[in-house]
Amino acid sequence: MAQKDWPKSFLVRLTSSHQAQVLLAGGVVYAQQLMGIGSGSSPSWSGEKTLRVSLVERASSGKPLCVFDVGANTGQFISSVLMPLQDSGLALEIHAFEPSPIAFRTLLDSFGGKANVHLNNFGLGQEQGEVQLFADRPGSRLASLSRRRLDHFGIEFEAAETVQLRVLDDYCRERNVQHIDLLKLDVEGHELDVLRGAKRLFQEKRISIASFEFGGCNIDSRTFVQDFWYFFRQNGGGRLHRLSPSGSLVPIPEYREDLEQFRNTIFVVLQADA
């Protein structure tokens, strides 16, 4: 037993210094970024081009692809991912949701004249009503339904505004939306609330692809990858993947505690029968 353990003992001694520990920590962070853990907030590292490819692959029915952009802010995802697809000839029907009046005005200025882009000045959640939207400044990309604690970054969440929330299942029923090809969520820690408001759609397998960010904001909302794992397992059985910077989808066949990495990571859910 002692002979088998000597390599580990040697490495423990070798890495006992502060400098060695700093190097190890840096190596772990960089390795995780290559896996997609912590790369979700960087457009060049996020791997979101895979979502474009997935939409192109689904564009065989002749019908416009239906994309929901929940947490659209000022239209960054529409501009960088969806508009290039439309410019290349792909037919798209886009539903964008942004509760902040200030961010919505910019969204309206940019896309208000497009017939295939439906802009909604409200957010989505698990129930309808009025809530407080908190931010470091009005219209911020960091805006969240949680008053986030970011003092350690020198950021104070002192701005607040009352906004409207609606339920995704209700919206699709009222608008006669039968199928969503891509449901993209970026609502700063409250993605699970949006998903819970779409249980019927998932159970009926009417959402082909869903993507959501997971990171530091989930500390403030007290939600975990475990919550998402069980949600999809119990509502339609969608398969969870992590999106890597290369654009590859890494399957997550089972829940493990080491998935709880609170650094911006994009997860993608594929519904096999949708």
Number of C-alpha atoms within 10 A of each C-alpha: 5 7 6 8 9 11 10 10 11 10 10 11 9 11 14 10 10 9 10 12 13 12 12 13 12 12 12 12 15 15 12 17 20 16 19 27 26 24 23 25 15 12 13 12 19 24 21 23 17 18 20 16 12 13 21 14 9 13 15 10 7 9 12 15 20 20 24 21 22 24 25 27 28 23 21 11 18 20 13 14 15 21 14 13 18 12 9 8 9 17 17 19 19 22 18 26 24 28 24 26 17 15 19 23 16 15 23 18 10 13 18 14 10 11 9 15 18 16 19 16 19 20 26 29 22 20 15 15 13 13 14 15 21 23 23 19 15 18 23 16 17 17 25 24 18 20 20 24 14 14 9 7 7 7 13 15 18 12 16 19 14 13 18 18 21 18 20 25 20 15 14 15 11 9 8 9 12 11 17 22 21 24 20 22 24 21 27 23 26 25 25 22 16 22 26 21 21 23 19 16 20 24 15 13 19 19 26 20 22 23 23 24 23 29 23 19 24 23 15 18 18 12 19 19 21 13 12 18 20 12 18 21 13 13 18 21 19 25 18 24 18 22 27 26 24 16 17 16 19 15 14 15 10 8 14 11 9 7 13 15 16 16 21 22 25 26 24 24 24 18 19 13 12 16
